[in-house]
Amino acid sequence: MNYKIVKKDGFAVVGKSMRVSTVNQDQLKTIPRFWAEACRAGTVGKLTDIAANGADGQTNRKLLGICTDFNDNNEFSYVIAVESTAKEEYAGFEVFPIPPADWGVFEATGPMPGAIQELFKRIYTEFFPAGGYERAEGPDLEIYYEGDIASPDYRSEIWIPVVKQAMAGAKG
């Protein structure tokens, strides 16, 4: 499985969130419905405008899907967001801090949501069991670039916080 490790400082995002259950893999249906509703309601358009008008003058048109605040009840918060360096509040949106981390970055190619769902499965069934890295504390990030999300050539990424796996028998 191809991946790269990227060190990234903390940053802030603005977006909308909802609680999602993983019981019976409900997240595989709930999250695509959340995206569809966010598109219909104009939320995605507003977030794209925020990203395009960043305080640093940079146009940043990628959207993020963030899995965070996991709990023992098989739930987590899912956030549809954009990076923002602006200091002002945006009506109707929450601000979420993303901590600094070393990130395992994995690329998905193919139509959504299938390509991203399949890549998540592969990361947790192939990459982590293979050793070398383990999941660190922090959110999982889905990075969605501009393009046709139904295209077989559509490119997206998953960023997962990682730490090098401790060597067996190592003393710390």
C-alpha positions as a printed NumPy array, in Angstrom:
array([[  0.   ,   0.   ,   0.   ],
       [  1.452,   3.357,  -1.015],
       [  1.621,   6.064,   1.621],
       [  3.758,   8.936,   2.806],
       [  4.328,  10.393,   6.263],
       [  3.787,  14.158,   6.534],
       [  4.518,  16.331,   9.579],
       [  1.984,  19.163,   9.799],
       [  1.508,  21.959,  12.309],
       [ -1.869,  22.401,  13.935],
       [ -4.52 ,  24.344,  12.062],
       [ -8.169,  25.315,  12.342],
       [-11.161,  24.325,  10.276],
       [-14.705,  25.65 ,  10.136],
       [-17.629,  23.421,   9.356],
       [-20.786,  21.573,  10.332],
       [-20.823,  18.401,  12.382],
       [-23.104,  15.54 ,  13.298],
       [-22.798,  12.47 ,  15.532],
       [-22.47 ,   9.197,  13.643],
       [-22.906,   5.609,  14.829],
       [-20.672,   2.777,  13.655],
       [-23.147,   0.097,  14.815],
       [-23.982,  -2.124,  11.811],
       [-21.62 ,   0.111,   9.78 ],
       [-24.268,   2.867,   9.812],
       [-21.55 ,   5.432,   9.023],
       [-21.303,   4.034,   5.482],
       [-24.864,   5.272,   4.828],
       [-25.138,   8.214,   7.235],
       [-22.062,  10.139,   6.064],
       [-22.964,  10.12 ,   2.329],
       [-26.483,  11.313,   3.285],
       [-24.928,  14.101,   5.4  ],
       [-22.836,  15.211,   2.391],
       [-25.886,  15.106,   0.083],
       [-27.898,  17.243,   2.508],
       [-24.978,  19.675,   2.943],
       [-24.86 ,  20.098,  -0.843],
       [-28.645,  20.575,  -1.13 ],
       [-28.753,  23.068,   1.761],
       [-25.925,  25.199,   0.328],
       [-23.542,  24.358,   3.183],
       [-20.834,  23.045,   0.853],
       [-21.095,  26.178,  -1.314],
       [-20.741,  28.448,   1.725],
       [-17.727,  26.48 ,   2.96 ],
       [-16.122,  26.667,  -0.479],
       [-16.609,  30.448,  -0.402],
       [-14.94 ,  30.622,   3.03 ],
       [-11.982,  28.57 ,   1.762],
       [-11.691,  30.675,  -1.394],
       [-11.548,  33.883,   0.629],
       [ -9.026,  32.866,   3.27 ],
       [ -7.464,  35.552,   5.422],
       [ -4.05 ,  34.632,   4.045],
       [ -5.22 ,  35.473,   0.514],
       [ -4.752,  31.89 ,  -0.628],
       [ -7.451,  30.046,  -2.511],
       [ -7.894,  26.651,  -0.921],
       [-10.719,  24.795,  -2.591],
       [-10.409,  21.411,  -0.911],
       [-13.147,  20.145,   1.384],
       [-12.469,  18.006,   4.418],
       [-14.424,  15.218,   6.031],
       [-13.217,  14.826,   9.615],
       [-13.839,  11.863,  11.923],
       [-13.242,  12.978,  15.512],
       [-14.423,  12.669,  19.127],
       [-14.635,   8.877,  19.082],
       [-16.292,   7.318,  22.141],
       [-16.87 ,   3.876,  23.662],
       [-20.494,   3.848,  22.449],
       [-19.401,   3.27 ,  18.837],
       [-19.992,   6.899,  17.9  ],
       [-17.931,   9.758,  16.562],
       [-18.44 ,  13.26 ,  15.219],
       [-18.21 ,  13.735,  11.476],
       [-17.42 ,  17.26 ,  10.294],
       [-17.736,  18.672,   6.78 ],
       [-15.212,  21.51 ,   6.825],
       [-12.594,  23.68 ,   5.177],
       [ -9.275,  24.971,   6.478],
       [ -9.488,  28.571,   7.615],
       [ -6.887,  31.038,   8.779],
       [ -9.481,  33.773,   9.26 ],
       [ -9.902,  35.052,  12.79 ],
       [-13.598,  35.896,  12.457],
       [-16.503,  33.59 ,  13.28 ],
       [-18.725,  32.347,  10.483],
       [-22.451,  32.314,  11.261],
       [-23.852,  28.803,  11.356],
       [-20.465,  27.085,  11.495],
       [-18.286,  25.728,  14.284],
       [-14.503,  26.099,  14.575],
       [-12.537,  22.892,  15.166],
       [ -8.818,  22.839,  16.047],
       [ -6.724,  20.132,  14.381],
       [ -3.622,  19.35 ,  16.458],
       [ -0.098,  19.083,  15.056],
       [  0.741,  15.515,  14.076],
       [  2.674,  13.131,  11.916],
       [  0.127,  11.956,   9.365],
       [ -0.028,   8.809,   7.283],
       [ -1.298,  10.068,   3.915],
       [ -3.061,   7.596,   1.63 ],
       [ -4.446,   8.354,  -1.844],
       [ -7.792,   7.069,  -3.114],
       [ -8.69 ,   7.038,  -6.794],
       [-12.248,   6.455,  -7.928],
       [-15.825,   7.594,  -7.441],
       [-17.115,   8.63 ,  -4.045],
       [-18.095,   7.367,  -1.568],
       [-16.905,   3.881,  -2.541],
       [-13.231,   4.736,  -3.12 ],
       [-12.779,   6.455,   0.253],
       [-14.719,   3.752,   2.132],
       [-12.63 ,   0.998,   0.544],
       [ -9.378,   2.847,   1.338],
       [-10.348,   3.234,   5.015],
       [-10.96 ,  -0.508,   5.155],
       [ -7.581,  -1.257,   3.561],
       [ -5.71 ,   1.108,   5.921],
       [ -7.093,  -0.651,   8.988],
       [ -6.868,  -4.217,   7.616],
       [ -3.544,  -3.961,   5.719],
       [ -1.429,  -0.928,   6.684],
       [ -1.707,  -0.99 ,  10.482],
       [ -1.49 ,  -4.808,  10.856],
       [  1.674,  -4.8  ,   8.691],
       [  3.485,  -2.95 ,  11.482],
       [  5.786,   0.021,  11.508],
       [  3.158,   2.545,  12.579],
       [  0.198,   2.677,  14.882],
       [ -2.681,   5.088,  15.042],
       [ -2.022,   8.138,  17.221],
       [ -4.572,  10.284,  19.037],
       [ -6.399,  12.73 ,  16.821],
       [ -8.937,  12.918,  14.035],
       [ -8.971,  11.094,  10.71 ],
       [ -9.091,  13.518,   7.776],
       [-10.636,  12.92 ,   4.364],
       [ -9.366,  15.42 ,   1.788],
       [-11.62 ,  16.065,  -1.201],
       [-10.137,  18.029,  -4.087],
       [-12.052,  19.834,  -6.821],
       [-13.3  ,  17.562,  -9.559],
       [-16.039,  15.161, -10.541],
       [-16.539,  12.899,  -7.519],
       [-18.326,  10.345,  -9.728],
       [-15.313,   9.97 , -12.047],
       [-13.221,   6.788, -11.965],
       [-10.174,   9.124, -11.993],
       [-11.292,  11.303,  -9.047],
       [ -8.502,  11.731,  -6.465],
       [ -8.938,  12.136,  -2.72 ],
       [ -6.798,  11.409,   0.339],
       [ -7.092,  10.062,   3.854],
       [ -4.802,  11.512,   6.534],
       [ -4.505,   9.497,   9.762],
       [ -2.359,  10.547,  12.743],
       [  0.395,   7.984,  13.271],
       [  3.347,   7.215,  15.529],
       [  6.19 ,   4.806,  14.869],
       [  5.441,   1.479,  16.454],
       [  7.576,   0.699,  19.498],
       [ 10.018,  -2.124,  18.866],
       [  9.209,  -5.349,  20.704],
       [ 11.203,  -5.617,  23.887],
       [ 12.413,  -2.008,  23.733],
       [ 12.878,  -0.291,  27.061],
       [ 11.593,   3.223,  27.404]])
